[in-house]
Amino acid sequence: LSGLDPAQPYFQGTPIEVRLDKSDAEFVDVIHTDTAPTIPNLGFGMAPAIGHLDFYPNGGVEMPGCDKNPISQIVDIDGIWEGTRDFVACNHLRSYKYYSDSIVYPDGFLGYACASYDLFKEGSCFPCPEAGCPTMGHYADRFKDQVKNEFTKLYLSTREAKDFPLWRYKVSVTLSGKSKLEGYVNVALYGTGGNTKQHQITKGSLKPGNTYTAYIDAEVNVGEVTKVKFLWNNNWVNPTLPKLGAATITVEAGQTR
C-alpha cells in the first residue's frame, strides 16, 4: 500500500483506525512532500512516519520547482488546468509525479536512512548500507523483506522538473600546485551510463595539498566512471598565471558504495 502524501488536516495525530497506518497492509510505504503546518503554511500532508518505509524527498516540506513564478505555473506546459492546480497544491501533488517517474526509473529515487534531513545533506548517512537503499515509489516493495519493526525515515533529493530522479555521489578532490588561491573548483563525471554537468566541489580558499569533499546529486546514473573533468577558476586575471591541479579525485557512488 503506497501513501502519496497522506492528508494532514483532520488526520494528523488521530487514532490509527481513521488514517493510514503500517497496520493497514503487509507493507506500507509513504511519500511525504507537503508536511509544513497547515496553519499558516497550507501544508496538506502529514509529517509523522506512519508506514514501514517513509520517504521524505527534499526534506518533505518544500519541493524544488514549486517556488517558481505563479504566472508561469498557471500557464503550464501541460495546460491551464494542471498549471492552476499545481500553483495551489504544487508540493502536495509532487508525490504522484515522483511515483509515476519511479516506474520509469527502477534504479532512481534511492532513499538514505537518516535521523534528519540536515544530516542527510551533510553526507552523514552516505553511502547505502551493504544491503542497499530502498527506492521511493513503485519499487519500494523490493525492500519489504528487510523492514524492521520501528519506523524508517528515508531522505533523498529530486530535480525541479520532470525527469525527477537524481543519483548521489561523494567527490573528494586533493589539490596540487605551489600557492594558495581564492576561487572555486568544479567537477563533471563521465561514465558508461552518461555524463553529468559541472558540480561545484568547493568555493573560497584553495590550498594545494588540501582535500575538498562535496556530495553531488547528479541528473544521470553515470554507471562505471570512465573520466572526470576538473576545472578551477579564480574569477580574475592574475599576471603571475598561477596553476592548480588535481593530485587525486575520488568518486564514490551512494548506490554501489
C-alpha positions in Angstrom: 0.0 0.0 0.0 1.6 3.3 -1.1 0.6 6.5 0.5 1.0 9.6 -1.7 1.4 12.5 0.8 -1.5 11.3 3.0 -3.6 14.1 4.3 -2.7 16.2 7.3 -5.8 18.3 8.1 -8.2 16.3 10.3 -5.9 13.2 10.1 -2.6 14.0 11.6 -2.5 12.9 15.3 -5.7 10.9 15.0 -6.1 7.2 16.0 -4.8 4.6 13.5 -8.3 3.5 12.7 -9.1 6.7 10.8 -5.8 7.3 9.0 -3.1 5.5 7.0 -1.0 3.2 9.3 1.5 0.4 8.8 -1.1 -2.0 10.2 -3.3 -1.4 7.1 -1.3 -3.8 4.9 1.6 -6.3 4.9 3.8 -3.5 3.5 3.1 0.3 3.6 5.4 2.8 2.0 4.7 6.6 2.2 5.9 9.6 0.2 5.8 12.9 2.3 6.0 16.0 0.1 4.0 18.8 1.8 4.5 18.5 5.6 4.6 22.1 6.6 1.9 23.0 9.3 -1.5 23.6 7.7 -1.7 26.9 9.5 -0.3 29.2 8.4 1.7 27.3 5.6 -1.2 25.4 4.0 0.6 22.1 4.3 -1.7 19.3 3.0 0.4 16.3 4.0 1.1 14.7 7.4 4.7 14.8 8.8 5.0 11.8 11.2 6.3 8.5 9.9 3.3 6.1 9.7 4.4 3.3 7.3 7.1 0.6 7.2 9.2 2.9 5.0 8.6 6.7 5.0 10.3 8.8 2.3 10.9 12.5 2.7 12.2 13.8 -0.6 14.0 17.2 -0.2 13.1 17.0 3.5 9.4 16.6 2.8 8.4 20.2 3.2 9.2 22.3 0.2 9.7 20.7 -3.2 12.2 22.1 -5.8 10.4 23.9 -8.6 7.3 24.7 -6.6 8.5 28.2 -5.8 8.6 29.3 -9.4 6.7 32.3 -10.8 2.9 31.8 -10.2 2.0 33.0 -13.7 4.4 30.6 -15.4 3.0 27.8 -13.3 -0.7 28.6 -14.1 0.1 28.9 -17.8 1.7 25.5 -17.6 3.2 23.4 -20.4 0.6 20.7 -19.6 -2.3 23.2 -19.8 -4.0 25.8 -17.7 -6.0 23.4 -15.6 -2.9 21.4 -14.5 -0.9 24.6 -14.0 -3.6 26.2 -11.8 -3.8 23.0 -9.7 0.0 22.9 -9.4 0.0 26.5 -8.2 -2.5 25.8 -5.5 -1.1 22.5 -4.3 2.3 22.0 -6.0 4.2 20.4 -3.1 1.3 18.0 -2.3 1.0 16.9 -6.0 4.7 16.2 -6.3 4.1 12.8 -4.6 2.2 11.3 -7.5 4.6 12.8 -10.0 7.6 11.2 -8.2 5.7 8.0 -8.1 4.9 7.9 -11.8 8.6 8.8 -12.6 9.7 5.9 -10.3 8.0 3.4 -12.6 10.3 4.6 -15.5 13.4 4.7 -13.3 13.7 1.5 -11.3 17.2 2.5 -10.1 16.3 6.0 -9.2 14.9 7.7 -6.1 17.2 6.0 -3.6 16.2 6.8 0.0 19.0 7.1 2.5 18.0 6.1 6.1 18.9 9.1 8.3 17.9 10.7 11.6 17.2 14.1 9.9 17.3 15.9 6.6 20.2 18.1 7.8 22.3 15.0 8.5 21.5 13.6 5.0 22.6 16.9 3.4 25.9 16.8 5.3 26.5 13.3 4.0 26.3 11.6 7.4 24.1 8.7 6.1 26.1 8.1 2.9 26.6 5.6 1.2 23.9 3.0 1.1 24.4 0.1 3.6 25.6 -3.2 2.1 22.0 -4.4 1.8 21.3 -1.4 -0.4 18.9 1.5 -0.2 15.1 1.3 -0.7 13.8 3.1 -3.7 10.9 5.6 -3.3 7.8 4.8 -5.3 6.7 1.9 -7.4 9.6 -0.4 -6.5 9.7 0.3 -2.7 8.3 -3.2 -2.1 11.5 -4.8 -3.3 12.8 -3.9 0.2 9.8 -5.2 2.2 11.7 -8.3 3.5 14.3 -6.1 5.1 12.0 -3.7 7.0 12.2 -3.7 10.8 9.5 -3.0 13.4 10.5 0.6 14.1 9.7 3.4 11.7 12.4 4.1 9.0 12.7 7.7 7.7 14.5 8.0 4.3 15.8 11.1 2.6 16.7 12.0 -0.9 16.9 14.8 -3.4 15.0 15.4 -6.6 15.2 17.7 -9.6 12.9 20.7 -10.1 11.0 19.3 -13.0 10.5 16.0 -14.9 12.5 13.8 -15.0 12.8 14.0 -11.3 15.4 11.4 -10.1 18.9 12.3 -9.0 21.9 10.0 -8.2 24.1 10.9 -5.2 27.9 10.8 -5.3 30.7 11.7 -2.9 33.5 13.6 -4.7 36.8 14.3 -3.0 39.5 16.4 -4.7 43.1 16.8 -3.4 44.7 19.9 -5.0 48.2 20.2 -6.3 50.1 23.4 -7.0 52.5 25.9 -5.5 50.5 28.7 -4.0 47.2 29.3 -2.1 44.5 31.0 -4.1 40.9 32.2 -3.9 38.4 30.7 -6.3 36.2 27.6 -7.0 36.6 24.0 -8.1 34.1 22.3 -10.4 34.0 18.6 -11.3 32.0 16.7 -14.0 31.6 12.9 -14.1 31.7 10.8 -17.3 30.7 7.2 -17.3 29.2 4.2 -19.1 25.7 5.5 -18.2 26.1 9.1 -19.2 27.7 12.4 -18.2 26.9 15.0 -15.6 27.0 18.7 -15.8 29.7 20.6 -13.8 29.1 20.5 -10.0 30.9 22.8 -7.6 33.0 21.0 -5.0 34.3 24.0 -3.1 34.5 27.8 -3.2 36.8 30.2 -1.4 40.3 29.4 -0.2 42.1 26.8 -2.4 45.2 25.4 -0.8 47.4 22.8 -2.6 47.7 19.6 -0.5 44.2 20.1 1.0 41.3 17.7 0.2 37.9 19.2 -0.5 34.7 17.0 -0.4 31.2 17.5 -1.7 28.1 15.4 -2.1 26.6 15.9 -5.5 23.2 14.9 -6.8 23.7 14.1 -10.4 21.0 14.1 -13.1 22.2 10.8 -14.5 23.3 7.5 -13.2 26.8 7.6 -14.7 27.4 3.9 -14.2 31.1 3.0 -14.2 33.1 6.2 -14.1 35.4 6.4 -17.1 36.6 10.1 -16.9 36.5 13.1 -14.5 36.7 16.7 -15.7 38.4 19.1 -13.3 38.1 22.9 -13.6 39.2 25.7 -11.3 38.8 29.4 -11.7 39.8 32.4 -9.5 37.4 34.8 -11.4 40.0 37.4 -12.2 43.1 37.8 -14.4 46.3 37.1 -12.4 49.5 38.3 -14.1 51.5 35.6 -12.2 49.5 32.9 -14.1 49.0 30.6 -11.1 48.4 26.9 -11.7 46.3 24.4 -9.8 45.8 20.8 -10.5 44.1 17.8 -9.0 46.5 15.3 -7.4 43.7 12.8 -6.9 39.9 12.8 -7.4 37.9 10.1 -5.6 34.3 9.3 -6.6 32.1 7.1 -4.5 28.6 6.2 -5.7 26.0 6.0 -3.0 24.1 3.2 -4.7 27.0 0.7 -5.1 29.4 2.1 -2.4 
